[in-house]
Amino acid sequence: MTAQHAKQVVKNALYRTIGETSTTLGLGPEDAALRVLMYHKVNDIPDNPTTVPVGRFDEQLVQLRELGYRVVDLDAVLDFYALGTPLPERAVLITFDDGYRDTLENATPVLASHGFPAVIFVPVAFMDDETPLPHELRLAARGVHNPTLDWGLVRELDAGGVRVESHGIAHRPLAEVPLDEAVREIAVSKLKLEERLGRPVRSYAYVKGSEAHFHPVHESILKQAGYELAFTSISRANGPSTDPFRLGRYNVEPYPARTFELVLSGACDLISLKDTVPGTHARRVFNQALGTWTR
């Protein structure tokens, strides 16, 4: 068993335990108007962190419909938080981070077969060349390659029903760079995307996105730059009163069907403790011990 597989087994068991316990006790979010799913890679390369196999991705989308969830587009979420326009009951937004090419090659055909829209957040520096993302360097060194989109493919993806929005410039957490660099990550990425796409860019996804990876000052800069929403990686559902610059998302992995159901229901929201500042540091220690930590 690889370290990555061992990590997956432990996480699945933890989520399942928390979810089943919360369900038995009748716990869970009371005003969950919106669930946001966060994917990264969709491919069949083995031992490839943050990847959901293509077949499992399809199964998860089937399960969404079978469980009565309604997949919405980004405009519906913008209108909900800006104008108070109601979302359908059990609304779900599907998102992808990091701008991987397999979103176009593998995920888009599956999304289209279900008639589902989605959003992808791209770091614009990596749309210009074939340099691996920082957390992909170790994988690339052992021959596992996960290429990113180029600008032509970005436009193709945006025109094909997967809306492209900002994930900064160089895939750096805002809390880990000087303030002037954070301003550049936020503002220049927006301008670059708007120039390439010919339309407003209205949302941002924080890199890594736990409470340790951005600060209130960054939310202020986002607002000043003209963004209307920002997405974290904090594992929780969102209600009408949720701060639109701190929207939670569920990181999706190759969960068994029951675990995926529990995550969607909000029964596993207690796991968001891992996304606090202490929780983030604890996860880093855990991943370093397993040999699965990446920058």
C-alpha positions as CSV (number, residue, x, y, z in Angstrom):
1,M,0.0,0.0,0.0
2,T,1.4,3.4,-1.0
3,A,1.5,6.3,1.4
4,Q,-1.1,8.1,-0.7
5,H,-3.4,5.1,-0.6
6,A,-2.9,4.8,3.2
7,K,-3.8,8.5,3.6
8,Q,-7.0,7.9,1.6
9,V,-8.0,4.9,3.7
10,V,-7.6,6.9,6.9
11,K,-9.5,9.9,5.6
12,N,-12.4,7.8,4.3
13,A,-12.7,6.1,7.6
14,L,-12.6,9.4,9.5
15,Y,-15.2,11.0,7.3
16,R,-17.4,7.9,7.5
17,T,-17.2,7.8,11.3
18,I,-18.0,11.5,11.7
19,G,-20.7,11.4,9.2
20,E,-22.5,8.3,10.6
21,T,-22.3,9.6,14.1
22,S,-23.6,13.1,13.1
23,T,-26.5,11.4,11.2
24,T,-27.4,9.3,14.2
25,L,-27.4,12.3,16.5
26,G,-29.4,14.4,14.1
27,L,-26.6,16.9,13.6
28,G,-25.8,18.9,10.5
29,P,-26.2,22.3,8.9
30,E,-29.7,23.8,9.4
31,D,-29.5,26.5,6.7
32,A,-27.5,24.7,4.0
33,A,-28.6,26.6,0.9
34,L,-25.6,25.7,-1.1
35,R,-23.0,23.0,-1.3
36,V,-19.8,23.6,-3.3
37,L,-17.8,20.7,-4.5
38,M,-14.0,21.1,-5.1
39,Y,-12.3,18.8,-7.6
40,H,-8.7,19.0,-8.8
41,K,-7.7,16.3,-11.3
42,V,-10.0,13.9,-13.1
43,N,-7.9,11.1,-14.6
44,D,-6.9,7.4,-14.3
45,I,-3.2,7.9,-13.5
46,P,-2.5,5.7,-10.4
47,D,-1.1,7.0,-7.2
48,N,-1.8,10.6,-8.3
49,P,-2.8,12.8,-5.3
50,T,-6.0,14.9,-5.5
51,T,-7.3,12.8,-8.4
52,V,-10.7,11.4,-8.9
53,P,-10.8,8.6,-11.6
54,V,-13.0,9.3,-14.6
55,G,-15.5,6.5,-13.8
56,R,-15.8,7.6,-10.2
57,F,-16.4,11.2,-11.3
58,D,-19.3,10.0,-13.5
59,E,-20.7,7.9,-10.6
60,Q,-20.6,10.9,-8.3
61,L,-22.5,13.1,-10.8
62,V,-25.1,10.3,-11.2
63,Q,-25.4,10.1,-7.4
64,L,-26.0,13.9,-7.2
65,R,-29.1,13.6,-9.3
66,E,-30.3,10.4,-7.6
67,L,-30.1,12.1,-4.2
68,G,-32.1,15.1,-5.4
69,Y,-29.4,17.7,-5.6
70,R,-29.7,20.5,-8.2
71,V,-26.4,21.6,-9.9
72,V,-26.4,25.4,-10.5
73,D,-24.0,27.7,-12.3
74,L,-21.9,30.5,-10.9
75,D,-24.4,33.2,-12.0
76,A,-27.0,31.6,-9.7
77,V,-24.7,31.8,-6.8
78,L,-23.7,35.4,-7.6
79,D,-27.4,36.4,-7.8
80,F,-28.1,34.5,-4.5
81,Y,-25.5,36.5,-2.5
82,A,-25.8,39.8,-4.3
83,L,-29.5,40.0,-5.0
84,G,-31.1,37.5,-2.7
85,T,-32.4,35.5,-5.7
86,P,-33.4,32.1,-4.3
87,L,-31.4,29.0,-5.2
88,P,-33.2,25.7,-5.9
89,E,-33.5,23.4,-3.0
90,R,-30.3,21.3,-2.4
91,A,-28.3,23.5,-4.7
92,V,-24.7,22.3,-5.6
93,L,-22.0,24.2,-7.5
94,I,-19.2,22.1,-9.1
95,T,-15.8,23.6,-9.1
96,F,-12.2,22.6,-10.2
97,D,-9.0,24.1,-9.0
98,D,-5.6,24.6,-10.6
99,G,-6.4,24.5,-14.3
100,Y,-5.5,21.0,-15.2
101,R,-5.9,19.9,-18.8
102,D,-7.8,16.8,-17.8
103,T,-10.7,19.0,-16.8
104,L,-11.2,19.7,-20.5
105,E,-10.2,16.2,-21.7
106,N,-11.9,14.0,-19.1
107,A,-14.3,16.0,-16.9
108,T,-16.0,18.2,-19.5
109,P,-17.5,15.2,-21.5
110,V,-18.9,13.7,-18.3
111,L,-20.4,17.1,-17.2
112,A,-21.9,17.5,-20.7
113,S,-23.5,14.1,-20.6
114,H,-25.3,15.1,-17.4
115,G,-26.0,18.7,-18.6
116,F,-24.1,20.1,-15.6
117,P,-22.3,23.4,-15.6
118,A,-19.1,23.9,-13.6
119,V,-16.4,26.5,-12.7
120,I,-12.6,26.2,-12.9
121,F,-10.2,28.4,-11.0
122,V,-6.9,28.8,-12.9
123,P,-3.5,30.3,-11.8
124,V,-2.7,32.4,-14.8
125,A,1.1,32.0,-14.8
126,F,0.8,28.4,-15.6
127,M,-1.4,29.0,-18.6
128,D,1.6,30.5,-20.4
129,D,4.0,27.6,-20.3
130,E,4.3,23.9,-19.4
131,T,6.1,24.3,-16.1
132,P,4.5,22.0,-13.5
133,L,2.5,23.5,-10.7
134,P,4.7,23.8,-7.5
135,H,3.0,20.8,-5.8
136,E,3.4,18.8,-9.0
137,L,7.2,19.0,-9.1
138,R,7.7,15.9,-6.9
139,L,5.3,13.9,-9.1
140,A,6.9,15.1,-12.3
141,A,10.3,14.0,-11.0
142,R,9.0,10.4,-10.9
143,G,7.3,10.5,-14.2
144,V,3.7,11.5,-13.2
145,H,2.7,14.4,-15.4
146,N,-0.5,16.5,-14.9
147,P,-0.3,19.2,-17.5
148,T,-2.2,22.5,-17.2
149,L,-4.3,24.3,-19.8
150,D,-2.9,26.8,-22.3
151,W,-4.7,30.0,-23.2
152,G,-6.4,28.5,-26.3
153,L,-7.7,25.6,-24.2
154,V,-8.8,28.0,-21.4
155,R,-11.0,29.9,-24.0
156,E,-12.3,26.6,-25.3
157,L,-13.2,25.4,-21.8
158,D,-14.9,28.7,-21.0
159,A,-16.9,28.6,-24.2
160,G,-17.9,25.0,-23.6
161,G,-19.7,25.3,-20.3
162,V,-16.9,25.3,-17.7
163,R,-16.6,28.9,-16.5
164,V,-13.0,30.1,-16.0
165,E,-12.3,32.3,-12.9
166,S,-9.3,33.3,-10.9
167,H,-6.9,31.3,-8.7
168,G,-4.2,34.0,-8.6
169,I,-1.0,34.1,-10.6
170,A,1.6,31.7,-9.3
171,H,-0.4,29.3,-7.1
172,R,0.8,30.9,-3.9
173,P,-1.3,31.2,-0.7
174,L,-1.9,34.8,0.0
175,A,-0.8,34.5,3.6
176,E,2.6,33.4,2.5
177,V,3.6,36.3,0.3
178,P,4.2,40.1,1.1
179,L,1.1,42.3,0.9
180,D,2.1,43.9,-2.4
181,E,2.5,40.5,-4.0
182,A,-0.9,39.5,-2.7
183,V,-2.4,42.6,-4.3
184,R,-0.7,41.5,-7.6
185,E,-2.0,37.9,-7.3
186,I,-5.5,39.2,-6.8
187,A,-5.7,42.1,-9.2
188,V,-3.4,41.2,-12.0
189,S,-4.9,37.7,-12.4
190,K,-8.3,39.2,-12.8
191,L,-7.2,41.7,-15.4
192,K,-5.3,39.0,-17.3
193,L,-8.3,36.7,-17.4
194,E,-10.6,39.5,-18.4
195,E,-8.3,40.4,-21.2
196,R,-8.1,36.8,-22.5
197,L,-11.8,35.9,-22.0
198,G,-13.4,39.2,-23.0
199,R,-15.8,39.3,-20.0
200,P,-15.8,40.2,-16.3
201,V,-14.2,37.8,-13.8
202,R,-16.2,37.9,-10.6
203,S,-14.9,35.2,-8.3
204,Y,-11.6,34.0,-6.7
205,A,-10.5,30.7,-5.1
206,Y,-7.9,31.0,-2.4
207,V,-4.9,28.8,-2.9
208,K,-5.0,26.0,-0.4
209,G,-7.8,28.0,1.2
210,S,-7.8,27.0,4.9
211,E,-8.0,29.7,7.6
212,A,-4.2,29.7,7.7
213,H,-3.9,30.6,4.0
214,F,-5.7,34.0,3.8
215,H,-6.5,36.9,6.2
216,P,-9.2,39.6,6.4
217,V,-6.9,42.1,4.6
218,H,-7.0,39.8,1.6
219,E,-10.8,39.8,1.6
220,S,-10.7,43.6,1.6
221,I,-8.3,43.6,-1.4
222,L,-10.6,41.2,-3.3
223,K,-13.6,43.5,-2.8
224,Q,-11.6,46.5,-3.9
225,A,-10.4,44.7,-7.0
226,G,-14.0,44.0,-8.0
227,Y,-14.6,40.4,-7.1
228,E,-18.0,39.5,-5.7
229,L,-17.3,36.0,-4.3
230,A,-14.3,34.1,-2.9
231,F,-14.1,30.4,-2.2
232,T,-12.2,28.7,0.6
233,S,-11.3,25.1,1.0
234,I,-13.1,24.9,4.4
235,S,-15.3,21.8,4.5
236,R,-18.7,23.2,5.2
237,A,-22.1,24.0,3.6
238,N,-23.1,27.6,2.9
239,G,-26.2,29.4,4.1
240,P,-27.8,32.8,3.3
241,S,-25.8,34.5,6.0
242,T,-22.4,33.0,5.0
243,D,-19.8,35.6,4.1
244,P,-19.6,35.5,0.3
245,F,-15.8,36.0,0.6
246,R,-15.6,32.9,2.8
247,L,-17.7,30.3,1.0
248,G,-17.0,26.8,2.1
249,R,-16.2,23.9,-0.3
250,Y,-16.1,20.1,0.1
251,N,-12.8,18.7,-1.3
252,V,-13.9,15.6,-3.3
253,E,-11.9,12.4,-3.4
254,P,-12.7,8.9,-4.7
255,Y,-15.1,8.4,-1.8
256,P,-17.3,5.3,-1.6
257,A,-20.9,6.2,-2.4
258,R,-22.0,6.3,1.3
259,T,-19.2,8.7,2.3
260,F,-20.0,11.0,-0.6
261,E,-23.6,11.0,0.5
262,L,-22.6,11.9,4.0
263,V,-20.3,14.7,2.9
264,L,-23.0,16.2,0.7
265,S,-25.6,16.1,3.5
266,G,-23.3,18.2,5.8
267,A,-23.0,15.3,8.2
268,C,-19.2,15.5,8.0
269,D,-18.9,19.3,8.5
270,L,-17.2,18.8,11.9
271,I,-14.2,17.9,9.8
272,S,-13.8,21.6,9.1
273,L,-11.7,21.7,12.3
274,K,-8.9,20.6,10.1
275,D,-9.2,23.9,8.2
276,T,-8.6,26.1,11.2
277,V,-5.1,27.4,11.8
278,P,-4.2,24.7,14.4
279,G,-5.8,22.1,12.2
280,T,-3.8,23.1,9.2
281,H,-0.5,22.8,11.1
282,A,-1.6,19.4,12.4
283,R,-2.4,18.2,8.9
284,R,1.0,19.4,7.7
285,V,2.7,17.3,10.5
286,F,0.5,14.3,9.6
287,N,1.3,14.5,5.9
288,Q,5.0,15.0,6.5
289,A,5.0,11.8,8.6
290,L,3.3,9.9,5.8
291,G,5.5,11.4,3.1
292,T,2.5,12.9,1.3
293,W,3.1,16.6,2.1
294,T,3.4,19.0,-0.9
295,R,3.9,22.8,-1.0
